[in-house]
Amino acid sequence: MNPKRWLYNALGIPSGKGIIVNEQTAMRSTAVLTCVRILAETVASLPLPVYKRLKPRGKEKISHRVSDLLQRSPNPRMTAFTFRETMMTHILLWGNCYAEIEYDEDGEIKALWPIPPHRVVHMETETGHPFFRVTTSDGKHHDVPFYAMFHIPGLGFDGKKGISVIQWAKQAIELALATEQFGAEFFANGTNVGAVVTHPQTLSDPAYERLSKSLKEKYEGLGKAHRLMLLEEGMTFSKNTIPPNDAQFLETRKFQILEIARIFRVPPHMMADLERATFSNIEQQGTDFIVHSVRPWLIRWEQTINWKLFSETDRRRVYAEFLIEGYLRGDTAARAAFYKEMFNIGVYSQNDIREKENENPVPGGDRYFVPLNMVPLDILDKYYEGKFGPEFLKGGENPNERDEGATGIDPAGKSAGDPED
């Protein structure tokens, strides 16, 4: 009989190597703890405003009940940062995060209450309608309708429920915990002797006591580490080095940190592993972390928020979106060059740039500028064809009010006022 792993975990019985790996014990691995903290705190710290769509295009920040829940306090017992951090911890470890949506008497959202994933079971009615059965702390069951559950699934197979990364990567985390446990027991109970003194014969008890006392008094301690040792009666001294097996143990621990970093897609330098980081690539690694590691989680949050927390009418005109431009803007020189280019072609105004730099607007800073020596290509073609005069390029004439004979340029390309050759 070979019981399943979930039975071992439920009964608290170690399996295989004597290591219990589940969503709680996995956090004992420093690599898992670091990855979960980095991702959870990053998502929790990003601004999450609500926007109104403008016509024909554009957006505008607005005050909305959902914005207050997501940026201030989702319920009377926690802040928005704590709520999002808790939900991200759940989804990173269990593959799912749940929060029950509480409504007031008018049907408006009143609060969001996070629920530990191990207390939620996906159910369906006889007619096939989904709902959630929640086990409360006192052992009672509470059914939550599908529309009243804020649920973000991670990677999964059916689109309904995410899989637990901890369960799928259990062996890698188990090895990391095993090496940590081995190291702790090795240094706590091991007998790794630093040096050995041998005698060609057998020492008497008085001689042994005299030798032990002499070694402790003259050579024991950091301040006496480099003294010359004098031995009697043919005794020899040999110093031990780190055994190859112990050196391999250290390499195994380092590899498992990288292995867990790969699982959560966290750059090693963010886990204090700077072995492969350089001054030239560490900034690019930080940008890659936002784009490839954090951004997929943000999209999951945004789409679930817009689906579950806004009514069908609101979804046509408002939406929530994370602000991540601050993490992607690069260093000072790169930002200055980018802003200058966007300002010169009329994409950004002065106040647009100040807003992105978290500065207050200035009077008159909402105007957009373009270079005077730039004209559309189609107008330039007509100019060289002799259809428009030089005055039009300066904005002084309307081509719709001119005929071809009054362009000021004949087909040969000469101006009407030029003297004859």
C-alpha positions as CSV (number, residue, x, y, z in Angstrom):
1,M,0.0,0.0,0.0
2,N,1.4,3.4,-1.0
3,P,-0.6,6.3,0.4
4,K,-0.8,9.6,-1.5
5,R,1.2,12.6,-0.5
6,W,-1.8,14.5,0.6
7,L,-2.6,11.9,3.2
8,Y,0.9,12.3,4.6
9,N,0.5,16.0,4.8
10,A,-2.9,15.9,6.3
11,L,-1.7,13.6,9.1
12,G,1.5,15.4,9.6
13,I,3.6,12.4,8.7
14,P,6.9,12.9,6.9
15,S,7.2,11.1,3.5
16,G,10.3,10.0,1.8
17,K,13.1,12.1,3.2
18,G,11.3,12.9,6.4
19,I,10.4,16.4,5.1
20,I,6.8,17.6,5.1
21,V,6.3,20.0,2.2
22,N,3.0,22.0,2.0
23,E,2.0,25.6,1.5
24,Q,2.9,26.4,5.1
25,T,6.1,24.5,5.6
26,A,7.4,25.6,2.2
27,M,7.8,29.1,3.7
28,R,10.6,27.7,5.9
29,S,12.8,27.7,2.9
30,T,14.4,31.1,2.7
31,A,14.3,31.0,-1.1
32,V,10.5,30.4,-1.1
33,L,9.9,33.0,1.6
34,T,12.0,35.6,-0.4
35,C,10.2,35.0,-3.7
36,V,6.8,35.2,-2.1
37,R,7.6,38.4,-0.3
38,I,9.1,40.1,-3.4
39,L,6.1,39.4,-5.6
40,A,3.4,40.0,-3.0
41,E,4.9,43.3,-1.8
42,T,5.5,44.5,-5.3
43,V,1.9,44.0,-6.4
44,A,0.6,45.4,-3.1
45,S,2.6,48.6,-3.4
46,L,1.6,49.6,-6.9
47,P,-1.0,52.3,-7.3
48,L,-4.4,51.0,-8.6
49,P,-6.6,53.9,-9.6
50,V,-10.0,53.8,-11.4
51,Y,-10.3,55.5,-14.8
52,K,-13.2,56.8,-16.8
53,R,-13.1,56.4,-20.6
54,L,-13.2,59.7,-22.5
55,K,-14.6,60.2,-26.0
56,P,-13.3,59.8,-28.6
57,R,-10.3,58.4,-26.7
58,G,-8.3,59.0,-23.6
59,K,-8.9,58.4,-19.9
60,E,-9.4,60.3,-16.6
61,K,-8.9,59.3,-13.0
62,I,-12.1,59.4,-11.0
63,S,-13.3,58.8,-7.5
64,H,-15.1,55.5,-7.2
65,R,-16.2,53.1,-4.5
66,V,-14.1,50.3,-6.0
67,S,-11.1,52.7,-6.0
68,D,-11.6,53.3,-2.3
69,L,-11.7,49.5,-1.6
70,L,-8.6,48.8,-3.6
71,Q,-6.4,51.7,-2.5
72,R,-7.5,52.5,1.0
73,S,-9.4,49.9,3.0
74,P,-11.2,46.8,1.5
75,N,-12.8,46.1,4.9
76,P,-12.8,47.6,8.4
77,R,-10.0,45.3,9.6
78,M,-7.1,45.7,7.1
79,T,-5.5,48.2,4.7
80,A,-5.4,47.9,1.0
81,F,-1.7,46.9,1.1
82,T,-2.3,44.1,3.6
83,F,-5.3,42.9,1.6
84,R,-3.4,42.6,-1.7
85,E,-0.3,41.2,0.0
86,T,-2.4,38.5,1.6
87,M,-4.2,37.6,-1.6
88,M,-0.9,37.5,-3.5
89,T,0.6,35.2,-0.9
90,H,-2.4,32.8,-1.2
91,I,-2.2,32.7,-5.0
92,L,1.6,32.2,-5.0
93,L,1.4,29.3,-2.6
94,W,-2.0,27.7,-3.3
95,G,-2.5,28.8,-6.9
96,N,-5.8,30.6,-6.0
97,C,-6.9,33.5,-3.9
98,Y,-10.5,34.2,-2.7
99,A,-12.3,37.1,-1.1
100,E,-16.0,37.2,-0.4
101,I,-17.8,40.3,-1.7
102,E,-20.1,41.9,0.9
103,Y,-23.0,44.0,-0.4
104,D,-25.0,46.6,1.4
105,E,-28.8,47.0,1.3
106,D,-28.6,48.9,-2.0
107,G,-26.6,46.2,-3.7
108,E,-23.4,48.2,-3.7
109,I,-20.1,46.6,-2.7
110,K,-19.4,47.2,1.0
111,A,-16.3,45.1,1.7
112,L,-13.9,42.4,0.5
113,W,-13.0,39.6,3.0
114,P,-10.1,37.3,2.1
115,I,-10.6,33.6,2.7
116,P,-7.7,31.1,3.0
117,P,-7.8,28.8,-0.1
118,H,-7.7,25.6,1.9
119,R,-11.1,26.5,3.3
120,V,-12.8,26.9,-0.2
121,V,-14.3,24.1,-2.3
122,H,-15.6,24.6,-5.8
123,M,-19.1,23.2,-6.1
124,E,-21.9,23.1,-8.7
125,T,-25.7,22.9,-8.3
126,E,-27.8,20.1,-10.0
127,T,-28.4,22.5,-12.9
128,G,-24.6,23.1,-13.3
129,H,-24.4,26.6,-11.7
130,P,-21.1,27.1,-9.9
131,F,-20.8,28.2,-6.2
132,F,-18.2,28.1,-3.5
133,R,-18.5,26.2,-0.2
134,V,-16.5,27.8,2.6
135,T,-15.5,26.1,5.8
136,T,-15.4,28.7,8.6
137,S,-13.0,28.6,11.6
138,D,-15.6,26.9,13.8
139,G,-16.1,24.0,11.3
140,K,-19.4,25.2,9.8
141,H,-20.1,25.4,6.1
142,H,-21.1,28.6,4.3
143,D,-22.1,28.7,0.7
144,V,-21.1,31.7,-1.4
145,P,-22.7,32.4,-4.8
146,F,-20.4,32.7,-7.8
147,Y,-21.1,36.4,-8.3
148,A,-20.2,37.2,-4.7
149,M,-16.7,35.6,-4.7
150,F,-13.7,37.5,-5.9
151,H,-11.5,34.6,-7.2
152,I,-8.2,34.9,-9.0
153,P,-6.9,31.6,-10.3
154,G,-3.3,31.0,-11.2
155,L,-2.0,28.6,-13.8
156,G,-4.4,25.7,-14.3
157,F,-5.8,23.1,-16.6
158,D,-9.5,23.9,-16.7
159,G,-9.7,27.7,-16.4
160,K,-11.7,27.4,-13.2
161,K,-9.1,26.6,-10.5
162,G,-5.3,27.2,-10.4
163,I,-2.7,24.6,-9.4
164,S,-0.5,24.9,-6.4
165,V,3.1,25.7,-7.4
166,I,4.3,24.2,-4.1
167,Q,2.7,20.8,-4.9
168,W,4.0,20.7,-8.4
169,A,7.5,21.8,-7.4
170,K,7.5,19.8,-4.2
171,Q,10.7,17.8,-4.8
172,A,12.7,21.0,-5.5
173,I,11.5,22.6,-2.4
174,E,11.9,19.4,-0.4
175,L,15.6,19.2,-1.5
176,A,16.1,22.8,-0.4
177,L,14.6,22.1,3.0
178,A,16.6,18.9,3.3
179,T,19.9,20.6,2.7
180,E,19.0,23.3,5.2
181,Q,18.1,20.6,7.8
182,F,21.3,18.7,7.0
183,G,23.4,21.8,7.5
184,A,21.8,22.7,10.8
185,E,22.2,19.2,12.2
186,F,25.8,18.9,10.8
187,F,26.9,22.0,12.7
188,A,24.8,21.2,15.8
189,N,25.8,17.6,16.2
190,G,28.7,17.0,13.8
191,T,32.2,16.0,14.8
192,N,34.1,17.8,12.0
193,V,37.5,18.1,13.7
194,G,39.7,20.9,12.6
195,A,43.1,19.2,13.4
196,V,44.5,15.9,14.7
197,V,47.6,15.2,17.0
198,T,48.9,11.7,16.9
199,H,51.3,9.9,19.2
200,P,53.4,6.8,18.2
201,Q,52.5,5.1,21.5
202,T,49.9,5.2,24.2
203,L,49.8,8.2,26.5
204,S,49.4,7.7,30.3
205,D,46.6,9.5,32.0
206,P,48.9,12.1,33.6
207,A,50.5,12.7,30.3
208,Y,47.2,13.1,28.6
209,E,46.0,15.6,31.1
210,R,49.2,17.6,30.9
211,L,49.0,17.7,27.1
212,S,45.3,18.7,27.0
213,K,45.9,21.5,29.5
214,S,48.9,22.8,27.5
215,L,47.0,22.8,24.3
216,K,44.0,24.7,25.8
217,E,46.2,27.3,27.6
218,K,48.6,28.0,24.7
219,Y,46.8,27.4,21.5
220,E,43.0,27.6,22.0
221,G,41.2,30.8,20.9
222,L,41.4,33.3,18.0
223,G,44.2,35.3,19.6
224,K,46.4,32.3,19.7
225,A,45.6,30.8,16.2
226,H,49.0,31.5,14.6
227,R,51.4,30.4,17.4
228,L,54.1,27.8,16.8
229,M,53.0,24.5,18.2
230,L,55.7,22.5,20.1
231,L,55.1,18.7,20.4
232,E,56.9,16.1,22.4
233,E,57.7,12.4,22.2
234,G,57.4,12.1,18.4
235,M,53.8,13.4,18.2
236,T,52.7,14.8,14.8
237,F,50.1,17.5,13.9
238,S,47.8,17.4,10.8
239,K,45.2,20.0,9.8
240,N,41.9,18.9,8.2
241,T,40.4,20.6,5.2
242,I,36.8,20.8,4.0
243,P,35.8,17.4,2.7
244,P,34.7,17.3,-1.0
245,N,31.3,16.1,0.1
246,D,30.8,19.1,2.3
247,A,31.9,21.4,-0.6
248,Q,29.3,19.7,-2.8
249,F,26.7,20.4,-0.1
250,L,27.3,24.1,-0.4
251,E,26.9,24.0,-4.2
252,T,23.7,22.1,-3.8
253,R,22.3,24.8,-1.5
254,K,23.2,27.5,-4.1
255,F,21.6,25.6,-6.9
256,Q,18.4,25.1,-5.1
257,I,18.1,28.8,-4.5
258,L,18.3,29.4,-8.3
259,E,15.9,26.5,-8.9
260,I,13.2,28.1,-6.7
261,A,13.9,31.5,-8.2
262,R,13.1,29.9,-11.6
263,I,9.9,28.5,-10.3
264,F,8.6,32.0,-9.2
265,R,10.4,33.8,-12.1
266,V,12.3,36.1,-9.7
267,P,15.8,37.4,-10.8
268,P,18.5,36.0,-8.6
269,H,19.9,39.5,-7.8
270,M,16.6,40.3,-6.0
271,M,17.3,37.4,-3.7
272,A,20.7,38.8,-2.8
273,D,22.5,36.5,-5.2
274,L,24.8,38.9,-7.1
275,E,27.1,36.3,-8.6
276,R,25.9,36.9,-12.1
277,A,24.8,40.5,-11.8
278,T,26.8,43.3,-13.2
279,F,26.5,47.1,-13.2
280,S,25.4,47.1,-16.8
281,N,22.7,44.4,-16.7
282,I,21.1,44.7,-13.2
283,E,18.9,47.5,-14.3
284,Q,17.7,45.5,-17.3
285,Q,17.0,42.6,-15.1
286,G,14.8,44.8,-12.9
287,T,12.8,45.9,-16.0
288,D,12.5,42.3,-17.1
289,F,11.2,41.4,-13.6
290,I,8.3,43.9,-14.0
291,V,7.5,42.9,-17.6
292,H,7.8,39.2,-17.4
293,S,7.2,38.3,-13.7
294,V,4.9,41.0,-12.3
295,R,2.9,42.1,-15.3
296,P,1.0,38.7,-15.8
297,W,-0.1,38.9,-12.2
298,L,-1.3,42.5,-12.7
299,I,-3.4,41.5,-15.7
300,R,-5.0,38.8,-13.7
301,W,-5.9,41.3,-11.0
302,E,-7.2,43.9,-13.5
303,Q,-9.4,41.6,-15.4
304,T,-10.9,40.1,-12.3
305,I,-11.5,43.5,-10.8
306,N,-13.2,44.8,-13.9
307,W,-15.3,41.6,-14.2
308,K,-16.4,41.1,-10.6
309,L,-16.4,44.5,-8.9
310,F,-18.0,46.7,-11.6
311,S,-21.6,46.3,-12.9
312,E,-22.2,45.7,-16.5
313,T,-23.1,49.3,-17.0
314,D,-20.0,50.5,-15.3
315,R,-17.7,48.3,-17.3
316,R,-18.6,50.2,-20.5
317,R,-17.3,53.5,-19.0
318,V,-14.8,52.8,-16.1
319,Y,-12.0,50.4,-15.4
320,A,-9.1,49.8,-13.0
321,E,-5.5,49.7,-14.0
322,F,-2.2,49.4,-12.2
323,L,0.4,52.1,-12.7
324,I,3.8,50.6,-13.5
325,E,5.4,53.4,-15.6
326,G,7.6,54.4,-12.6
327,Y,9.3,51.0,-12.6
328,L,10.0,51.1,-16.3
329,R,11.3,54.6,-16.9
330,G,15.0,53.7,-16.5
331,D,17.8,56.0,-15.2
332,T,17.8,59.8,-15.1
333,A,19.7,60.2,-18.4
334,A,17.4,57.8,-20.3
335,R,14.2,59.4,-18.9
336,A,15.5,62.9,-19.8
337,A,16.2,61.8,-23.4
338,F,12.8,60.1,-23.7
339,Y,10.9,63.1,-22.3
340,K,12.7,65.5,-24.6
341,E,11.9,63.4,-27.7
342,M,8.2,63.1,-26.7
343,F,7.9,66.8,-25.9
344,N,9.5,67.8,-29.3
345,I,7.0,65.8,-31.3
346,G,4.0,67.0,-29.4
347,V,3.2,63.7,-27.6
348,Y,3.8,65.1,-24.0
349,S,3.2,68.5,-22.5
350,Q,5.3,69.9,-19.6
351,N,2.6,68.9,-17.2
352,D,2.4,65.4,-18.7
353,I,6.1,65.0,-17.9
354,R,5.8,66.5,-14.4
355,E,2.9,64.1,-13.6
356,K,5.0,61.1,-14.6
357,E,7.8,62.4,-12.4
358,N,5.3,62.8,-9.5
359,E,5.5,66.6,-9.6
360,N,2.7,69.1,-9.4
361,P,1.5,70.8,-12.6
362,V,2.5,74.4,-13.5
363,P,0.4,77.1,-15.0
364,G,0.5,77.1,-18.8
365,G,2.1,73.6,-18.8
366,D,-0.7,71.9,-20.7
367,R,0.2,73.2,-24.2
368,Y,1.7,70.9,-26.8
369,F,4.5,72.1,-29.1
370,V,5.7,70.8,-32.5
371,P,8.7,72.1,-34.6
372,L,7.8,74.8,-37.2
373,N,10.1,73.3,-39.8
374,M,8.0,70.1,-40.0
375,V,5.0,69.7,-42.4
376,P,3.0,66.6,-43.5
377,L,4.6,64.6,-46.4
378,D,1.5,64.9,-48.6
379,I,1.7,68.7,-48.4
380,L,5.4,68.7,-49.1
381,D,4.8,66.6,-52.3
382,K,2.2,69.0,-53.6
383,Y,4.6,71.9,-52.9
384,Y,7.3,70.4,-55.1
385,E,4.6,69.6,-57.7
386,G,3.8,73.4,-57.9
387,K,0.3,73.1,-56.5
388,F,0.9,75.2,-53.3
389,G,3.0,78.3,-52.7
390,P,5.6,78.9,-50.0
391,E,3.0,81.0,-48.1
392,F,0.9,77.9,-47.5
393,L,3.8,76.1,-45.7
394,K,3.9,79.0,-43.2
395,G,0.2,78.5,-42.5
396,G,-1.0,81.7,-44.4
397,E,-3.2,80.1,-47.0
398,N,-5.9,77.5,-47.3
399,P,-5.4,75.1,-50.2
400,N,-9.1,74.6,-50.6
401,E,-9.6,78.3,-51.5
402,R,-6.8,78.5,-54.1
403,D,-6.8,77.5,-57.8
404,E,-3.9,75.9,-59.5
405,G,-3.0,79.1,-61.4
406,A,-2.5,81.1,-58.2
407,T,0.0,78.9,-56.5
408,G,2.9,81.3,-56.9
409,I,5.0,78.5,-58.5
410,D,4.8,77.5,-62.1
411,P,5.2,73.9,-63.2
412,A,8.9,74.5,-63.9
413,G,9.4,75.3,-60.2
414,K,10.0,79.1,-60.5
415,S,8.3,81.5,-58.3
416,A,5.9,84.0,-60.0
417,G,7.9,86.9,-58.6
418,D,11.4,85.7,-59.8
419,P,13.1,87.7,-62.5
420,E,13.6,86.2,-65.9
421,D,17.0,84.6,-66.6
